[in-house]
C-alpha cells in the first residue's frame, strides 16, 4: 500500500514553502509520525511527519524546490523493506561503523529567510568526546550567532568544513560516532580541556577566523579587545566595536605618517540584511508619519511613588517601556488596522499583540519580541524586556526571539533624539518612535507651567492605515500615558 506525503496546511495565509532539507533518503525505513522533510516559509520552519510506517519509496520534490500547500512531496510504501546499505546514498542520516552509529551534524534551519551562515569556531576537535546537546561548533548568520549542539553522545569523528567557510542550511558539518570512545592520544588529538576565556591579553592567533580577519584588516591590537562571546571569546562584533572606539592619543611624533584617506570594508551579514530590509520597507509601503507630544508627569510620578516597592516585589526596576507597551496594546485593540499586515491582495488582521522592542547592540539594531503582551502584567513585561536586552548585548538572542512581531516600539530617546521618523519593520504596518524627555513650558488652564514632555512619532503604512486611524491611535497612546488609570479601567 502506497501512502502519499503532501505539504500540510501552513496557516496564516501561507500558500507555499521551500524544501529546506530531506531528513530521510529514498529507501530509508520510517516510523509513523517520524520527521521526513523540513519546510521553510517566510514565517516559520516546519517538519513534515511520516503519515504511516514503511519505507520512503520516492521523493518527488527536491531540496530547494518551492511547493504549494497540498503538493506531492513523496511516497511511503507500507511494509516495504529498506534498501541495502550499499545502495543507499553515501550521505545517509545515520550509518553503522565499527566505532558506533555514525550521525551527521548539519546546519540547522534558521528561519526568517536565513539561508546560509559562517563557521565561526569549532568548539571540539576531531577525536574529542561529545555529550548529547553539547555545543560542537559556533555559526554566525546575518541575524545572530548560535552554537550547534551534538545530536548524540560519542566522538567527533570527522569535521567536514573549516572555520571561516560559508555553508548553507542543511549542509553537512561533521560526522559523530554515537557511543564510541574517544581516540587514544597517539591516534588523534587528545580531548583538550575547555578553552580558557579570551581575556583582554589574547593574541590575534588565538582568535576564530571571523574576528581574526577584522583584527588583521584593521590593524587592531587583539590584547586590547574585551571578549563578550561564549566563555569570554572575542567575536567579530567585539572586533568591529573596538575599531569604532576612539584610541587614546599618543605623544605626537615628527614627522607624522599619513594614513590612507579612504578604507573599503565589506559589510557584515547583519548590516547587509538591515540595509536590504529597510530599503524594501521604503520601496513597498506607502509610509507616512504622524506626530504628537505627551506629558510624562503621570508616568514619572507613578514610577517615583512605586519604584522601590515594585523592585522589591518583582526583582526588576519599573521602567518606561511597560507603560508604553500597555498603552500601545490598548490603542491597537481600538485601531486594529495598525496591528495588521498586507499579504498579496489580502489584509491579515492579528488577534494577538506581539510587540517588538528595538534594542541597540554592538551587532546593530535588533528587535526582540514581547509575545502576548496583552496577557502580561507590567512586571512580566519589564522582566522580559530586561532579559531580552541582556541577551541582545551578549549576542545570545535567537532567531525565534526576533520573529513574528505585530507592532514595534523604538526608543531613540536613549541616544538623545528629540524627534525622528521611524521606519517600518516589514511586514508590520506601524511603529512608534519614543524620544527624549525634555522639560518645556506649556499652557495649562490659562497658565504657563513646566512639564516633562516627550515627542511621539508614529510611522504607518497608508495602504492599510488611514490618516484618521493613525491619528486616533497616537492620541489614544498619549491619553493612556497622561492618565495611566485609563488602562486599568479599559477606557
QUIQUI-V300564 format. One record per residue. N is the residue number from 1. RES is the residue in three letters. PHI is phi in degrees with one decimal (NA if undefined). PSI is psi in whole degrees, -180 to 180 (none if undefined). NEAR is the number of other C-alpha atoms within 10 Angstrom. Layout:
N | RES | PHI | PSI | NEAR
N | RES | PHI | PSI | NEAR
This chain:
1 | UNK | NA | 131 | 8
2 | UNK | -101.9 | 131 | 15
3 | UNK | -114.7 | 128 | 17
4 | UNK | -79.7 | 146 | 15
5 | UNK | -108.7 | 121 | 24
6 | UNK | -126.8 | 160 | 18
7 | UNK | -67.2 | 124 | 20
8 | UNK | -75.3 | 166 | 18
9 | UNK | -64.7 | 127 | 13
10 | UNK | -100.7 | -7 | 19
11 | UNK | 76.1 | 169 | 8
12 | UNK | 47.8 | 48 | 11
13 | UNK | 64.5 | 18 | 12
14 | UNK | -83.1 | 125 | 15
15 | UNK | -111.3 | -12 | 14
16 | UNK | -150.1 | 164 | 19
17 | UNK | -148.4 | 166 | 24
18 | UNK | -110.6 | 139 | 19
19 | UNK | -73.7 | 108 | 20
20 | UNK | -76.6 | -52 | 25
21 | UNK | -165.8 | 149 | 21
22 | UNK | -88.9 | 125 | 20
23 | UNK | -80.2 | -28 | 15
24 | UNK | -115.5 | 157 | 19
25 | UNK | -110.6 | 163 | 20
26 | UNK | -58.3 | 135 | 19
27 | UNK | 95.1 | -11 | 23
28 | UNK | -75.4 | 142 | 20
29 | UNK | -76.5 | 139 | 20
30 | UNK | -131.9 | 152 | 23
31 | UNK | -103.0 | 158 | 14
32 | UNK | -59.5 | 134 | 11
33 | UNK | 71.9 | 7 | 12
34 | UNK | -77.9 | 135 | 16
35 | UNK | -59.6 | 131 | 17
36 | UNK | -108.7 | -44 | 20
37 | UNK | -146.4 | 147 | 22
38 | UNK | -107.1 | 127 | 20
39 | UNK | -110.2 | 148 | 26
40 | UNK | -123.2 | 132 | 23
41 | UNK | -112.0 | -177 | 19
42 | UNK | -76.4 | 0 | 13
43 | UNK | -122.0 | -40 | 15
44 | UNK | -143.7 | 169 | 18
45 | UNK | -113.3 | 133 | 19
46 | UNK | -133.4 | 150 | 18
47 | UNK | -104.1 | 137 | 17
48 | UNK | -97.7 | 120 | 19
49 | UNK | -83.3 | 160 | 17
50 | UNK | -70.0 | 129 | 23
51 | UNK | -76.1 | -11 | 19
52 | UNK | -159.9 | 165 | 20
53 | UNK | -85.6 | 150 | 18
54 | UNK | 154.9 | -140 | 24
55 | UNK | -124.5 | 136 | 25
56 | UNK | -71.1 | 98 | 27
57 | UNK | -82.6 | -27 | 21
58 | UNK | -155.8 | 149 | 16
59 | UNK | -120.9 | 119 | 17
60 | UNK | -103.1 | -13 | 10
61 | UNK | -122.2 | 126 | 16
62 | UNK | -89.5 | 163 | 15
63 | UNK | -60.9 | 132 | 14
64 | UNK | 97.6 | -17 | 13
65 | UNK | -71.3 | 149 | 12
66 | UNK | -100.2 | 128 | 16
67 | UNK | -128.4 | 150 | 19
68 | UNK | -90.5 | 164 | 16
69 | UNK | -56.4 | 134 | 15
70 | UNK | 78.1 | 5 | 14
71 | UNK | -68.2 | 151 | 16
72 | UNK | -76.0 | 126 | 16
73 | UNK | -100.9 | -36 | 18
74 | UNK | 178.1 | -166 | 20
75 | UNK | -144.8 | 151 | 22
76 | UNK | -118.9 | 131 | 26
77 | UNK | -96.3 | 112 | 21
78 | UNK | -67.7 | 131 | 17
79 | UNK | 77.6 | 3 | 13
80 | UNK | -71.9 | 159 | 17
81 | UNK | -92.0 | 139 | 14
82 | UNK | -65.5 | 152 | 18
83 | UNK | -62.5 | 154 | 15
84 | UNK | -66.7 | 155 | 9
85 | UNK | -57.4 | -38 | 13
86 | UNK | -68.5 | -24 | 7
87 | UNK | -91.1 | -11 | 9
88 | UNK | -77.9 | 152 | 15
89 | UNK | -58.9 | 149 | 11
90 | UNK | -63.1 | -32 | 10
91 | UNK | -93.8 | 48 | 11
92 | UNK | -67.2 | 156 | 16
93 | UNK | -62.3 | -41 | 18
94 | UNK | -140.1 | 152 | 16
95 | UNK | -153.6 | 158 | 15
96 | UNK | -85.5 | 145 | 12
97 | UNK | -142.8 | 169 | 11
98 | UNK | -62.2 | -32 | 8
99 | UNK | -84.1 | -17 | 16
100 | UNK | 143.3 | 178 | 16
101 | UNK | -66.5 | 130 | 18
102 | UNK | -88.8 | 125 | 24
103 | UNK | -119.7 | 134 | 23
104 | UNK | -83.3 | 139 | 22
105 | UNK | -106.4 | 117 | 24
106 | UNK | -120.5 | 163 | 19
107 | UNK | -67.0 | 121 | 21
108 | UNK | -72.8 | 158 | 19
109 | UNK | -66.4 | 134 | 21
110 | UNK | -106.3 | -8 | 21
111 | UNK | 72.3 | 176 | 19
112 | UNK | 47.6 | 48 | 18
113 | UNK | 66.3 | 16 | 13
114 | UNK | -82.2 | 120 | 17
115 | UNK | -113.6 | -11 | 17
116 | UNK | -151.6 | 166 | 20
117 | UNK | -150.4 | 163 | 25
118 | UNK | -101.1 | 142 | 21
119 | UNK | -75.4 | 109 | 23
120 | UNK | -77.2 | -56 | 26
121 | UNK | -162.7 | 136 | 20
122 | UNK | -81.8 | 122 | 19
123 | UNK | -86.9 | -13 | 15
124 | UNK | -129.4 | 156 | 20
125 | UNK | -108.5 | 163 | 20
126 | UNK | -58.6 | 131 | 20
127 | UNK | 96.4 | -12 | 24
128 | UNK | -75.6 | 143 | 22
129 | UNK | -74.0 | 146 | 23
130 | UNK | -131.9 | 146 | 27
131 | UNK | -102.2 | 159 | 17
132 | UNK | -56.1 | 130 | 12
133 | UNK | 70.0 | 9 | 12
134 | UNK | -77.4 | 134 | 16
135 | UNK | -59.4 | 132 | 17
136 | UNK | -110.8 | -40 | 22
137 | UNK | -146.3 | 147 | 22
138 | UNK | -103.1 | 129 | 20
139 | UNK | -112.8 | 147 | 22
140 | UNK | -120.4 | 123 | 22
141 | UNK | -108.1 | -176 | 20
142 | UNK | -77.7 | -1 | 18
143 | UNK | -119.7 | -33 | 24
144 | UNK | -161.8 | 163 | 20
145 | UNK | -102.4 | 142 | 20
146 | UNK | -148.3 | 150 | 21
147 | UNK | -96.9 | 138 | 18
148 | UNK | -96.2 | 119 | 20
149 | UNK | -83.2 | 159 | 17
150 | UNK | -73.0 | 134 | 24
151 | UNK | -79.2 | -6 | 19
152 | UNK | -160.1 | 165 | 20
153 | UNK | -86.3 | 143 | 18
154 | UNK | 161.6 | -136 | 25
155 | UNK | -130.6 | 138 | 28
156 | UNK | -72.8 | 99 | 28
157 | UNK | -76.0 | -46 | 23
158 | UNK | -150.2 | 133 | 15
159 | UNK | -98.7 | 126 | 17
160 | UNK | -94.8 | -23 | 11
161 | UNK | -131.3 | 151 | 15
162 | UNK | -95.1 | 162 | 14
163 | UNK | -62.2 | 138 | 16
164 | UNK | 94.9 | -16 | 19
165 | UNK | -75.1 | 154 | 12
166 | UNK | -100.6 | 130 | 16
167 | UNK | -127.7 | 153 | 18
168 | UNK | -92.9 | 162 | 16
169 | UNK | -58.2 | 132 | 17
170 | UNK | 90.8 | -8 | 19
171 | UNK | -66.3 | 147 | 17
172 | UNK | -74.9 | 125 | 18
173 | UNK | -99.3 | -43 | 20
174 | UNK | -164.6 | 169 | 20
175 | UNK | -115.9 | 131 | 21
176 | UNK | -115.4 | 129 | 30
177 | UNK | -87.2 | 105 | 28
178 | UNK | -69.6 | 130 | 26
179 | UNK | 80.3 | -4 | 17
180 | UNK | -77.7 | 157 | 20
181 | UNK | -89.4 | 155 | 17
182 | UNK | -63.4 | 146 | 22
183 | UNK | -66.2 | 152 | 18
184 | UNK | -70.7 | 160 | 12
185 | UNK | -63.2 | -28 | 10
186 | UNK | -87.8 | -5 | 7
187 | UNK | -104.2 | -32 | 9
188 | UNK | -151.5 | 163 | 14
189 | UNK | -56.3 | 137 | 14
190 | UNK | -67.2 | 150 | 16
191 | UNK | -65.4 | 109 | 18
192 | UNK | -78.5 | 158 | 10
193 | UNK | -67.5 | 156 | 6
194 | UNK | -53.2 | 140 | 9
195 | UNK | -61.7 | 140 | 11
196 | UNK | -69.5 | 147 | 9
197 | UNK | -55.9 | 143 | 15
198 | UNK | -74.4 | 97 | 23
199 | UNK | -78.9 | 178 | 18
200 | UNK | -62.3 | -22 | 16
201 | UNK | -91.8 | 11 | 12
202 | UNK | -63.6 | 146 | 19
203 | UNK | -96.8 | 161 | 15
204 | UNK | -61.5 | -32 | 18
205 | UNK | -74.5 | -6 | 9
206 | UNK | -96.6 | -1 | 12
207 | UNK | -83.3 | 157 | 20
208 | UNK | -74.4 | 165 | 20
209 | UNK | -57.0 | -43 | 21
210 | UNK | -61.8 | -54 | 21
211 | UNK | -68.5 | -27 | 22
212 | UNK | -62.8 | -40 | 21
213 | UNK | -64.4 | -42 | 16
214 | UNK | -62.0 | -45 | 19
215 | UNK | -61.6 | -43 | 21
216 | UNK | -69.6 | -44 | 12
217 | UNK | -68.3 | -34 | 10
218 | UNK | -95.3 | -6 | 13
219 | UNK | 67.6 | 38 | 10
220 | UNK | -85.4 | 161 | 17
221 | UNK | -96.6 | 109 | 17
222 | UNK | -61.8 | -29 | 25
223 | UNK | -69.4 | -16 | 13
224 | UNK | -98.9 | 4 | 14
225 | UNK | -100.6 | 129 | 23
226 | UNK | -91.0 | 123 | 20
227 | UNK | -80.5 | 138 | 22
228 | UNK | -118.4 | 4 | 18
229 | UNK | -78.3 | -172 | 18
230 | UNK | -58.8 | 133 | 16
231 | UNK | 57.6 | 27 | 13
232 | UNK | 79.9 | 12 | 15
233 | UNK | -69.0 | 149 | 22
234 | UNK | -78.8 | 125 | 27
235 | UNK | -98.2 | 171 | 28
236 | UNK | -60.0 | -40 | 25
237 | UNK | -62.9 | -36 | 21
238 | UNK | -61.6 | -44 | 20
239 | UNK | -65.5 | -42 | 25
240 | UNK | -65.2 | -38 | 19
241 | UNK | -66.6 | -37 | 15
242 | UNK | -65.1 | -35 | 19
243 | UNK | -66.6 | -35 | 17
244 | UNK | -75.2 | -23 | 9
245 | UNK | -74.1 | 143 | 8
246 | UNK | -66.3 | 140 | 7
247 | UNK | -88.9 | 139 | 8
248 | UNK | -60.9 | 132 | 6
249 | UNK | -65.2 | 137 | 6
250 | UNK | -102.3 | 165 | 6
251 | UNK | -60.3 | 134 | 5
252 | UNK | -64.6 | 144 | 7
253 | UNK | -120.0 | 156 | 7
254 | UNK | -127.7 | 129 | 5
255 | UNK | -84.3 | 157 | 6
256 | UNK | -82.2 | 134 | 7
257 | UNK | -79.6 | 130 | 7
258 | UNK | -84.8 | 128 | 6
259 | UNK | -85.8 | 179 | 7
260 | UNK | -65.8 | 146 | 6
261 | UNK | -79.9 | -19 | 5
262 | UNK | -138.5 | 158 | 6
263 | UNK | -144.8 | 129 | 7
264 | UNK | -102.1 | 123 | 5
265 | UNK | -126.6 | 133 | 9
266 | UNK | -69.7 | 136 | 7
267 | UNK | -66.5 | 143 | 10
268 | UNK | -68.8 | 163 | 15
269 | UNK | -59.9 | -42 | 17
270 | UNK | -62.0 | -45 | 18
271 | UNK | -65.5 | -37 | 16
272 | UNK | -62.1 | -42 | 12
273 | UNK | -66.6 | -42 | 15
274 | UNK | -59.8 | -46 | 17
275 | UNK | -61.9 | -44 | 12
276 | UNK | -65.0 | -45 | 11
277 | UNK | -71.7 | -36 | 16
278 | UNK | -66.1 | -39 | 15
279 | UNK | -68.6 | -37 | 12
280 | UNK | -61.8 | -39 | 15
281 | UNK | -62.2 | -42 | 18
282 | UNK | -67.9 | -39 | 13
283 | UNK | -75.4 | -27 | 10
284 | UNK | -96.2 | -50 | 13
285 | UNK | -84.9 | 149 | 19
286 | UNK | -89.0 | 85 | 14
287 | UNK | -92.1 | 128 | 19
288 | UNK | -130.1 | 165 | 18
289 | UNK | -133.0 | 135 | 21
290 | UNK | -117.3 | 149 | 15
291 | UNK | -123.1 | 156 | 18
292 | UNK | -159.3 | 174 | 14
293 | UNK | -128.4 | 159 | 15
294 | UNK | -134.2 | 137 | 20
295 | UNK | -83.2 | 115 | 22
296 | UNK | -88.9 | 12 | 20
297 | UNK | -57.9 | -49 | 15
298 | UNK | -63.2 | -44 | 16
299 | UNK | -63.9 | -45 | 19
300 | UNK | -66.8 | -37 | 16
301 | UNK | -65.1 | -41 | 11
302 | UNK | -63.1 | -43 | 12
303 | UNK | -63.8 | -43 | 17
304 | UNK | -64.8 | -37 | 11
305 | UNK | -76.3 | -36 | 11
306 | UNK | -114.7 | 2 | 13
307 | UNK | -60.2 | -43 | 17
308 | UNK | -67.4 | -45 | 14
309 | UNK | -65.5 | -40 | 13
310 | UNK | -62.3 | -49 | 15
311 | UNK | -66.2 | -38 | 13
312 | UNK | -64.8 | -39 | 11
313 | UNK | -81.9 | -40 | 11
314 | UNK | -106.4 | -11 | 13
315 | UNK | 74.6 | 20 | 13
316 | UNK | -148.5 | 151 | 17
317 | UNK | -74.8 | 148 | 19
318 | UNK | -82.7 | 109 | 23
319 | UNK | -103.1 | -171 | 18
320 | UNK | -80.9 | -30 | 14
321 | UNK | -63.5 | -36 | 18
322 | UNK | -65.1 | -35 | 21
323 | UNK | -64.0 | -44 | 19
324 | UNK | -68.9 | -41 | 19
325 | UNK | -61.0 | -47 | 26
326 | UNK | -63.9 | -41 | 24
327 | UNK | -62.9 | -40 | 22
328 | UNK | -69.4 | -42 | 28
329 | UNK | -60.2 | -43 | 23
330 | UNK | -60.6 | -42 | 21
331 | UNK | -71.7 | -35 | 23
332 | UNK | -63.1 | -35 | 25
333 | UNK | -65.1 | -33 | 17
334 | UNK | -79.9 | -33 | 14
335 | UNK | -122.4 | 80 | 18
336 | UNK | -64.7 | -20 | 16
337 | UNK | -58.4 | -34 | 23
338 | UNK | -69.8 | -22 | 27
339 | UNK | -98.4 | 16 | 28
340 | UNK | -110.0 | 173 | 23
341 | UNK | -145.3 | 159 | 23
342 | UNK | -95.2 | 132 | 17
343 | UNK | -128.7 | 98 | 12
344 | UNK | 67.0 | -118 | 8
345 | UNK | -102.7 | 11 | 6
346 | UNK | -108.1 | 153 | 9
347 | UNK | -107.4 | 125 | 14
348 | UNK | -101.5 | 111 | 15
349 | UNK | -89.2 | 130 | 15
350 | UNK | -97.5 | 127 | 17
351 | UNK | -98.7 | 18 | 13
352 | UNK | -128.0 | 158 | 17
353 | UNK | -125.9 | 92 | 24
354 | UNK | -107.4 | 107 | 23
355 | UNK | -97.6 | 118 | 26
356 | UNK | -78.7 | 134 | 26
357 | UNK | -118.0 | 109 | 25
358 | UNK | -65.1 | 129 | 20
359 | UNK | -129.0 | 131 | 20
360 | UNK | -86.2 | 132 | 18
361 | UNK | -133.7 | 173 | 17
362 | UNK | -69.6 | -8 | 17
363 | UNK | -99.8 | 3 | 22
364 | UNK | 116.4 | -173 | 14
365 | UNK | -81.5 | 126 | 15
366 | UNK | -124.0 | 157 | 22
367 | UNK | -128.8 | 81 | 23
368 | UNK | -68.8 | 157 | 27
369 | UNK | -115.8 | 131 | 25
370 | UNK | -91.5 | 107 | 25
371 | UNK | -84.8 | 147 | 20
372 | UNK | 49.7 | 50 | 15
373 | UNK | -63.2 | -25 | 20
374 | UNK | -69.1 | -20 | 19
375 | UNK | -97.5 | -3 | 12
376 | UNK | -101.8 | 148 | 15
377 | UNK | -77.5 | 169 | 12
378 | UNK | -63.3 | -36 | 18
379 | UNK | -65.3 | -43 | 19
380 | UNK | -64.2 | -38 | 16
381 | UNK | -66.4 | -45 | 24
382 | UNK | -62.1 | -42 | 24
383 | UNK | -63.6 | -43 | 18
384 | UNK | -69.1 | -41 | 18
385 | UNK | -64.2 | -40 | 21
386 | UNK | -62.2 | -42 | 15
387 | UNK | -68.4 | -42 | 12
388 | UNK | -64.1 | -40 | 22
389 | UNK | -63.9 | -41 | 22
390 | UNK | -63.3 | -44 | 15
391 | UNK | -69.6 | -31 | 16
392 | UNK | -65.7 | -43 | 24
393 | UNK | -70.3 | -29 | 16
394 | UNK | -95.6 | 4 | 16
395 | UNK | 73.0 | 25 | 21
396 | UNK | -104.3 | 6 | 18
397 | UNK | -67.3 | 140 | 22
398 | UNK | -98.3 | 166 | 16
399 | UNK | -63.4 | -34 | 17
400 | UNK | -61.6 | -31 | 13
401 | UNK | -65.5 | -22 | 19
402 | UNK | -113.5 | 8 | 20
403 | UNK | -103.2 | 150 | 18
404 | UNK | 84.3 | 13 | 20
405 | UNK | -67.1 | 150 | 24
406 | UNK | -106.7 | -18 | 27
407 | UNK | -158.2 | 152 | 28
408 | UNK | -127.2 | 144 | 26
409 | UNK | -118.5 | 126 | 22
410 | UNK | -119.7 | 132 | 21
411 | UNK | -112.5 | 88 | 20
412 | UNK | -76.0 | -10 | 19
413 | UNK | -64.4 | -27 | 17
414 | UNK | -66.5 | -20 | 12
415 | UNK | -98.8 | 2 | 10
416 | UNK | 95.5 | 9 | 11
417 | UNK | -68.5 | 133 | 14
418 | UNK | -88.6 | -35 | 15
419 | UNK | -161.5 | 140 | 17
420 | UNK | -155.2 | 169 | 18
421 | UNK | -117.3 | 96 | 16
422 | UNK | -64.8 | 151 | 23
423 | UNK | -100.9 | 145 | 21
424 | UNK | -63.4 | 148 | 25
425 | UNK | -100.2 | 93 | 20
426 | UNK | -54.6 | 145 | 20
427 | UNK | -93.1 | 22 | 20
428 | UNK | -66.0 | 159 | 21
429 | UNK | -107.1 | -1 | 26
430 | UNK | -154.9 | 150 | 31
431 | UNK | -147.8 | 135 | 28
432 | UNK | -102.6 | 130 | 26
433 | UNK | -103.7 | 121 | 23
434 | UNK | -93.1 | 157 | 25
435 | UNK | -139.9 | -179 | 22
436 | UNK | -69.7 | 150 | 19
437 | UNK | -87.8 | 129 | 19
438 | UNK | -138.1 | 131 | 15
439 | UNK | -69.9 | 127 | 14
440 | UNK | -139.9 | 151 | 13
441 | UNK | -77.1 | 129 | 13
442 | UNK | -135.9 | 162 | 14
443 | UNK | -91.0 | 130 | 10
444 | UNK | -135.1 | 117 | 10
445 | UNK | 53.5 | 42 | 6
446 | UNK | 80.8 | 6 | 7
447 | UNK | -122.7 | 151 | 9
448 | UNK | -90.2 | 122 | 11
449 | UNK | -127.7 | 160 | 12
450 | UNK | -96.9 | 128 | 13
451 | UNK | -135.5 | 149 | 18
452 | UNK | -76.8 | 108 | 17
453 | UNK | -110.7 | 148 | 19
454 | UNK | -132.7 | 134 | 22
455 | UNK | -80.5 | 138 | 21
456 | UNK | -113.9 | 142 | 24
457 | UNK | -130.9 | 131 | 22
458 | UNK | -122.7 | 109 | 24
459 | UNK | -89.3 | 143 | 21
460 | UNK | -147.8 | 160 | 28
461 | UNK | -90.1 | 109 | 28
462 | UNK | -69.3 | -10 | 18
463 | UNK | -67.9 | -30 | 14
464 | UNK | -107.1 | -48 | 19
465 | UNK | -96.2 | 121 | 23
466 | UNK | -77.4 | 164 | 14
467 | UNK | -58.6 | -40 | 15
468 | UNK | -61.7 | -44 | 9
469 | UNK | -64.2 | -41 | 18
470 | UNK | -64.7 | -46 | 23
471 | UNK | -65.4 | -43 | 17
472 | UNK | -59.9 | -44 | 15
473 | UNK | -57.7 | -50 | 23
474 | UNK | -67.8 | -35 | 24
475 | UNK | -64.5 | -40 | 18
476 | UNK | -64.8 | -41 | 20
477 | UNK | -60.8 | -45 | 27
478 | UNK | -59.7 | -47 | 24
479 | UNK | -63.5 | -40 | 18
480 | UNK | -67.3 | -32 | 26
481 | UNK | -79.8 | -36 | 25
482 | UNK | -76.1 | -21 | 17
483 | UNK | -141.0 | 79 | 15
484 | UNK | -58.2 | -19 | 18
485 | UNK | -64.7 | -21 | 13
486 | UNK | -59.4 | -33 | 15
487 | UNK | -66.4 | -40 | 17
488 | UNK | -69.1 | -35 | 8
489 | UNK | -93.0 | 0 | 7
490 | UNK | 54.5 | 53 | 8
491 | UNK | -103.9 | none | 10
